[in-house]
Amino acid sequence: MADSAATAPVPSAALQGVAAPLPHDSAARHVAGSAIYIDDMPEPASLLHVAFGVSAKAHARIVRMDLSAVRAAPGVVLVLSAEDIPGENDVSPVIHDDKLFADGEVYCVGQSLFAVAATSIAAARAAVGKAVVEYEDLPAAIDIAAARGMDLKIEASQRMARGDAQAALATAPRRVQGRFAIGGQDHFYLEGQVALATPGEDGDVHIWSSTQHPSEVQHLVARVLDRPHTAVTVEVRRMGGGFGGKETQASLFAAAAALVAVKTGRAAKCRPDRDEDMVMTGKRHDFECAYDVGFDEEGRLTGLALELASRCGATTDLSMAINDRAMFHADNAYFLPAIEILSHRFKTHTVSNTAFRGFGGPQGMLAIERVMDAVAAELGIDPLEVRRRNLYGGEGRNLTPYHQVVEDNVAPQLIDELVASCAYDARRREIEAFNRTSPVLKKGIALTPVKFGISFTTTHLNQAGALIHLYADGSIMLNHGGTEMGQGLNIKVAQIVANAFQVEIGRVKITSTVTDKVPNTSATAASSGADLNGMAALNAAETIKARLVAFAAEKWGVDPAEVAFTPDGVRVGAETFEFGWFARQAYLARVSLSATGYYATPKIHYDRATHTGRPFYYFAYGAACSEVLIDTLTGEMKVTRADILHDVGKSLNPAIDLGQIEGGFIQGMGWLTTEELVYDAQGRLRTHAPSTYKIPTIGDRPAHLDVRLWKAGRNVEATVHRSKAVGEPPLMLAISVYSAINHAVASVGDYKVLPQLDAPATPEAILMAYEDVRRRARA
């Protein structure tokens, strides 16, 4: 038997497990500036700095590229171009059409031509400028209109349908058509793209990479080097933001650094500056949307034909899946009795657009919300009433356009609760009274829902692994395949593990995500980081616990049911042992205290050929009510109030979830109001720095911002602790801001005309929409 000190119950510590509102694990370091990012790491004495030479043309044949002056420049150690690649000249995620270095032809401004490795970043950049590149221009399609005219697409147009939309439109009591444009968005992560590669033995390489997808970087770098995956190790401790921009885009920079490291035997770092980063990397897809909607006198939709067109850029990247998700979310929270969605994926000679928080979902969702506003304007009723009358319901009103049954619809309850708590009805009356007496300043209000599907729509990506070591002192090392980019994934997974063992959170050590510990991981994306990696870590913990239970039952001669992990320690029969002491006894008894865990999302399936199936395990819901004030003389706009109610199921960490909701809303607000990407006729991005590209600042935050978790939330599916994903869905809550701006502008036409307002609703766009409404109202 154990001695008395070991068997005596220890005081119960604050568990700080699941549902505790703990701060981000790096919060204190973030505030103090002591959190270590890749560019903060000590640099080896022989470190080489890598800079890219990039294309100045949107589409051209390379007639001559003379790099002799580059090689002769001071400090230059190595210059690399396409012919120096030992393996495949490709860093694309799927289609093998993203070249590390251009080879004979360029397809966008900013495409990498060559890389320079020098003893300082200043020397590398200076050398890049000495290159002599001659081009022969080729026809270039810069925007959607040009690509449509040249019939350039990354794949055939896709169709998703249920029912006979055209027949429903032909017989609809009322019918309205319209079109509008949705702009793109730069990720503007605080930490830019960066990679630090260190050579090893036998041509191996270790890479610190700011990436959401370490395994993909590993696989692509191995392909470039013509080496097996085991020769490349990729590690990520934290990123200073990702938002989808580091899902595929990080591979280019990691591959260049790795190639330099392997060829020179010296460490190499590749870190573009902000301008270079914005020019070279992909954005959120910009869209053009056209709709033809039929409805009855109450505003209930009877038929809808929706046409979506996106600018994908010069290569495929993830555009097929992104545009698929735009179709998936073109219903949002609404039952569409007869629906046809056509999706055109246009290839343009601009940087390839890529994943961005929501992954196409925001564009599809904005399209249907625009339809709801159009129907309301046509009938002269409150858009919220149109939204409520079209929500998903019970049997007969619960089938999506892709034939998934909506089994967890809580949108009606969420909306009702938010309408009451934010006094929507009274405020709308007050706002319309204000607008009748205010000739210059106009107010607007809108309440919009969100229903967002959770899972990768590429089914095989819905898997995750984890590794847990329980040391003999009772401390726990946690490793999993997810990456931390500021969203709080690591603290959530640590809480899950602490809760499993019933120990304080301080016992759980969070470690870097690294490909030699957990292999073949999926990207931390699709809002699935906690769902997948949390469950994998829980499974690993349960494996170790099962061994410990069996050990305790045998050693102390009790039934396994009498062994329990408690906040006071491990209870074995009538005795309770301190956790660290108990772990040591298991080690001495030669019990394995290390385990891997694995999880694959159940139930999901999808047939892309027919666009039918169950691509999502469940849906996350939310609703937001936003109020705005516009100046009709200047077009300036201010969001004065926002009330948000969001469903996160049973929250793993309320503090983290609230932060994600608020941040997502503000980022979505930026997308729809201030963040404008401008390309000139030559395909050059003109808004490539904070001086010309405006992300929201603290001054843009509404003075009244009330964010609440829905107390009744609970996942009907068996997710980890019945939680729900929270990464992407909140961004679409900001659609309420766009609709509120439309309401404010429409007031100058007595709400009888829907403004022709594209997104982002910049001051210029608002002013032009205001003048358009005035003109049309007088006609």
Secondary structure, DSSP 8 states (H G I E B T S, - for coil): ---HHHHS---------TT-----TTHHHHHHT----GGGS---TT-EEEEEEE-S-SSEEEEEEE-HHHHHSTTEEEEE-GGG-SS-S---SSSS---SS--SEE-STT-EEEEEEESSHHHHHHHHTT-EEEEEE-----SHHHHHHHT-BSS--EEEEES-HHHHHHT-SEEEEEEEEE--B----SS---EEEEE-GGG-EEEEE--S-HHHHHHHHHHHHT--GGGEEEEES--S--TTTTTSTHHHHHHHHHHHHHHHSS-EEE---HHHHHHHS--B--EEEEEEEEE-TT--EEEEEEEEEEEEESS-TTHHHHHHHHHHTSSTTB--SSEEEEEEEEE-SS------TTTTHHHHHHHHHHHHHHHHHHHTS-HHHHHHHTB--STTS-B-TTS-B-----HHHHHHHHHHHTTHHHHHHHHHHHHHH-SSEEEEEEEEEEEEEES-SSGGG-EEEEEEEE-TTS-EEEEES---SSS-HHHHHHHHHHHHHT--GGGEEE--EETTTS-S---S-TT-HIIIIIHHHHHHHHHHHHHHHHHHHHHHT--GGGEEEETTEEEETTEEE-HHHHHHHHHHTT---EEEEEEE--S-EEETTTTEEE--SEEEEEEEEEEEEEETTT--EEEEEEEEEE--BS-S-HHHHHHHHHHHHHHHHHHHHT----B-TTS-BS--STTTS----GGGS-SEEEEEE-TT---SS--GGGB---SSGGGGGGHHHHHHHHHHHHGGGTT-S-----BS--HHHHHHHHHHHHHHHH-
